[in-house]
């Protein structure tokens, strides 16, 4: 199945001021997601789900390590949206089939496990929203300046040669056609 999506953006230079200003929030969300994935693996013992969420989390950490690389932020957000949505559905299914209340006054371990079952999917869907915000503001930095880098890039777009000379005109499909197999 093919999902028609636009091409993921690639950084054409250093990250924008907006991305750099959001770096601490991105780091905080990655830390929360790391705690949730660790709880999913070692506390809830959901090995397959934790492994898949760990792959998503690895994309986020790689994006952060590469100075907020917008391409990997988009990959992290898209994968987080899918995983978060599936984890929310899995939580709703578990909650519907649960006998008794979700949280109990007497069972602290159950409360912690169910808290992580709620916090994990929410953190990944929140990450998808954050990645969308970064993606939607990515083009603004280039249009509004971006420092010396953007000015150098604009200068590169100037033509090198004189473009006032017009060479011979060529018109596509403007001749006599020929058939194959005829003399």
N, C-alpha and C positions, 0 to 999 in steps of 0.2 A: 504494500500500500504506500502510496506517495502522498505526503501532506504538502500542499503548495505553500511554501514559506519564502519570504525574501531571503536573500543571501545574508549571512551573518556579517556584521561589520568587522573590518579589520582596522587596527590602529595605524594611522598614517604618521604618527609621531608620538610625542609624550602624551600622557593622559591629560584630560581637561582639568581645569580648576575644580569643576563640580565633582568629578570622579575622585580627585584627591581629597576634597572636603568630606566626601562620604566614606572614605577609607576606614575611619574608626568604627562607623556603624556596620560596614561590611564585615570587618574583623569581629565585632561583637556577635553578629548573626552567625558567622562561621564557628565561633566558639560554642554558641548554644547548640548549633547543629551537630558539632563534634560530640558534645555531651550526650545529646539524644541518640546519636548513632552508637556510641559506646554503651548506653543503657539498652538499646535495642539488641545489641549483640550479646552482652554479658549479663544483663539483668532479665530481660524479657525472653532471651534465647531465641530470637527471630534471626537466625543466621543468614538466610537468603535475603530477606528484606534489609537487614543491616548491611550486607555486602553490597547490594545495589545502591542503597543510600550512601554508602561509603564511596562508591565510584563517583556519584554526584558531588559529594563533599570534596573529593580529591580535585575535581574540576574547579571548585570554588577556591580551594587553597592555592591551586596553581595560578589562578587568575590574580589572587591577592599577591602572591609571591612575585609575579611578573609585572608589578606596578599597575594593578587594576587593568589587566588586558581585557579589552571589551569583547573580543571574540569568545574567550573562555567564560566570561561573565554571562554572556548570552547562552552558551551551552549549559552552564550550571543552572541558570534560571529555567530554561526549557525542561531540562531533565528533572529539576526540582518540582516544577509544576505537575509533571506527569506522575512522579513518585508520590508527591504530597496528595494528589487527588486519589490515587489508588490506596494510599494509607488511610485517608479519611473514610473511603468506602469500606475498607477493612475494619476500621474502628466502629463505624456505624453497624456493620454486620455483627461484630462482637458484642456491641452494646444491646442490640435487639435480642440476641440469644442469651444474654446474661441473666442469670437467676439471682435476683437481689439487687441492691443498689450499686451504683458505679463506685461510690466512695463509702467507706465504712468508718465509724468512730473507733472500732476495735482493732482493725487490721491496717497498720501503717504501711506494711510492705505492699499490700494491694493498692493503697492510695498512691504510693510512689510509682508503681508500675503503670497504673491507669493515667497518672499525671504525665508520664513520659509518652504514653500512647496518644495522648491529646497534643502535647507540646511538639512532638516530632513532626507530624504532618503540618501543623500550623507554621512551624519554622521554615519548612521547605516551601510552602505556598507563599509565605511572606518573602522568602528569598526570590521567588519567581516575580513577585510584584516589584521588588527592589531592582532586579535585573531589567525588568521592563522600563522602569524609570531611568535607569542608566542608559539603556538603548535609545529611548526616546529623546534624551538630552545629549546624546553623543554627537549628532550632527550640528547642534547649536554652537559648540565650541569652535568648529571650523568656520562657521559663518560669521561669528561675532569676534573673531580675532584669534586668540590662542597664543599670543605672544610672538616672539621672533620667528618661531617655526611656521606659523600661518602666513606671515609676511613673506618669508622665503618661498613658501609653496606657491603663493600668488604670483611671485616674480617668475617662477619656473613656467607658468602657463603662458607667458608672453611669447610670441612667435620669434624664432631665431632669424629667419630670412625675411626679405621684403615680400609681402604677399600681394602687392598691388599688381604684379605681372600675372596675366591670365594666359595660361598655355593653351594648346589646342583643345577645343571643346570635343567631348566624347559623349555621344548619346547612346544609351543602352538600348538594345533591340532596335536599332535604327538602320538596319541594312536588309539585304535580300536574304531570305532564308534558303536553306538547302536541305534536301531530304537525303537520308542515308539509303544507299542501294540503288540510286539512280545515276545515270551517266551524264 
